[in-house]
Amino acid sequence: MKNLINAEIDTTSRPDDRGFFGEYGGSFVPEELQKVMDEVAAKYEEISQDPTFVQELANLHEHYTGRPSPVTFAANLTKAVGGARIYLKREDLNHTGAHKINHCLGEVLLAKRMGKRKVIAETGAGQHGVALATAAALMGLECDIYMGEVDVMKEAPNVSRMKILGAKVIPVKTGTRTLKDAVDEAFKAYLKDPVNQIYCIGSVVGPHPFPMMVRDFQSVIGVEARGQMLQMTGRLPDDVVACVGGGSNAMGIFSAFLDDEDVKLYGVEPGGMGLDTGAHAASLTMGRPGILHGFRTILIQDDKGEPLPVYSIASGLDYPGSGPQHCQLHDIGRVEYTTITDREAVEAFYALSRMEGIIPALESSHAVAYAVKLAQELDGDRNILVNLSGRGDKDIDFVMHNYPLVEYEPDEKSTSSYKEFLSHIQQVRH
């Protein structure tokens, strides 16, 4: 059967009938919840082949979200860094400020078709929570958002947005009080009433069909970017870079290029304070296979298979596993997964802001930071496409309070590329 939602991309990478991408994915949930998952999967298969649903979603993308999001050539950054050209897929310009609205509109439309009265979700950085609250307000559904207490304090602007939109924000005070714990509590709430509500998972994670479904809704990013790069440059990008926590923005853009062997794909994980410190969330780099939140993934875990606490400056990347398709792409080597530290992400946050007038989300800053490194290694004939997954409004107060600008001016002690390309700013401007 043809999936009309992502008909323009390769659909041979669909999971098998049990929801596995290779050895990852599946559905490891209680029997009563599995019946609900089966209903969600069946309804999704139905709507994905329904032209009226696809058209309704397309209309919302165009007239509500503001799609297509543009591709911007980062001319100043490119000149300052030297080497390959850097382009940005501007998901930060979507309504609500990130890529999350792409799948939230799809999930809430699905919930309405299933007769649900409430949508519930977890959120880390708050972008998924804002997007779901927005879609729920638009379509007249109740909305509960579970958010770790640490992130509630850290991402206060997004908490306010969710409340203004009519969502109930429920702080999670257990465990590390971050994203993983918010997912735990949202699942518990879902189990209490799976009939009248639906859990709208915020990434390409969780039990089948959510990794496939969210990937499909996010594939609009890759479809657009592919056409835009061909129109702007006359060819496909040579390299595509995206940050990876759960991995929805990355799967969205990667999906359009998986069959293009000459296009190199890079997934950038949060290296936190350094891989040797244990204070990171680089699951694909440092983890091993295990079960988390109803699916098999590559997981940062202890000797008993329990998830270990993880850390990232970017709340949206602070997760101990990754989407099952990312795990498969990691194992077969189609995507190269690498890491960026907190320090490097903040440097990129300031650099893109100063050089291009674009304040990126801390999550997206990881991808920008790696693109800078990559550009310096490549010749000037290569084009790097970065998925700028969100804008940094939510992070401004946190960054300015904890990472003051003066500490990120170039000095003789700087060991990163930031010193070199900041020193070129005057030259670039003139």
VENJOGI-V176260 format. One line per field, one symbol per residue. phi: phi as a letter, one per 30 degrees, with the letter a starting at -180 (. if undefined). burial: 1 if it has 16 or more other ideal C-beta (glycine too) atoms within 10 Angstrom, else 0. A space follows every 50 residues. Layout:
BEGIN
phi->???
burial->???
END
This chain:
BEGIN
phi->.ddddbddcdcddddddcicciccjibcbeedddddddddddddedddcc edddddddddedccdjddddccdddddedddijddccbddddddeijade deddddddddedddidcbcbacacdjddddddddddddcicdbcbcbeed deddceedddeededjdcccdccchdibdedddeddddddddaddcbbdc dcadbjdecdedddeddddeddedddddddddciadddbbbbdbcdjddd ddddedbddcddcdcbcccddhdkddcicabddddccbeacbhibcbcbd bcdcideddbbadcedcdbdbbedddddddddidcccbbbdeedddeded ddddcbibcdddddddddedddededdcddccccccdddaccedcedddd dcbeeedcddbdddccdeeddddceedddc
burial->00111101101010100011110111101000100110011011001100 00110010011000101110110101110110111111111111111111 11111111111101010111111111111111111100001011111111 11011001101100101011110001111111111110110001001111 11111111111111111111111111011000100111111111111111 11111111000011111111110000001111111110010111111111 10000011011111111111111111111100011011111111111111 11111101111111111111111110010001111111111101100110 001000010100000111101101000000
END
